[in-house]
Amino acid sequence: MNKDQTHGATEQVKGKVNEVVGKVTGNKTQEIKGDVQQGVGKVQKEVGNMREEAKRDAKH
C-alpha cells in the first residue's frame, strides 16, 4: 500500500465523519464538506491504486 492509497482512505473516513456530524447537527456546510472530502479521498486512493498497478506491470 502506498501513501496515496493510505491518505485517500484516511480522507474518505474523515469525510464520512464530517458528513455524519453535519447531518446530525443540521450543519449543511459541514455535511457538504464531508461529501467533498470523501470524493477527494476516493480520487487519491484510485491514483494510488493505479501507481501500484503500474509498478506490477513494470515488473513483468
C-alpha positions in Angstrom: 0.0 0.0 0.0 1.4 3.4 -1.0 1.0 6.8 0.5 -1.7 7.8 -1.9 -3.8 4.8 -1.0 -3.3 5.4 2.7 -4.1 9.2 2.6 -7.0 8.6 0.3 -8.6 6.1 2.7 -8.0 8.4 5.6 -9.6 11.3 3.8 -12.6 9.1 3.0 -13.1 8.2 6.7 -12.7 11.8 7.8 -15.1 12.9 5.1 -17.7 10.4 6.3 -17.3 11.6 9.9 -17.8 15.2 8.8 -20.8 14.2 6.7 -22.5 12.4 9.6 -21.7 15.1 12.1 -23.2 17.7 9.6 -26.4 15.6 9.2 -26.8 15.1 13.0 -26.2 18.8 13.8 -28.1 20.1 10.8 -25.0 21.8 9.5 -25.3 21.6 5.7 -21.9 23.2 5.2 -20.1 20.5 7.2 -22.2 17.8 5.5 -21.2 19.1 2.1 -17.5 19.4 3.2 -17.7 15.8 4.2 -19.1 14.8 0.8 -16.3 16.7 -1.0 -13.6 15.3 1.3 -14.9 11.7 0.6 -14.6 12.4 -3.1 -11.1 13.8 -2.8 -10.1 10.7 -0.8 -11.7 8.4 -3.4 -9.7 10.0 -6.2 -6.4 10.0 -4.2 -6.9 6.3 -3.3 -7.6 5.5 -7.0 -4.4 7.3 -8.0 -2.5 5.1 -5.5 -4.2 2.0 -7.0 -3.1 3.0 -10.5 0.5 3.5 -9.2 0.6 0.1 -7.7 -0.8 -1.4 -10.8 1.8 0.4 -12.9 4.6 -1.0 -10.6 3.2 -4.5 -11.0 3.1 -4.1 -14.8 6.6 -2.8 -14.9 7.9 -5.9 -13.1 6.5 -8.2 -15.8 
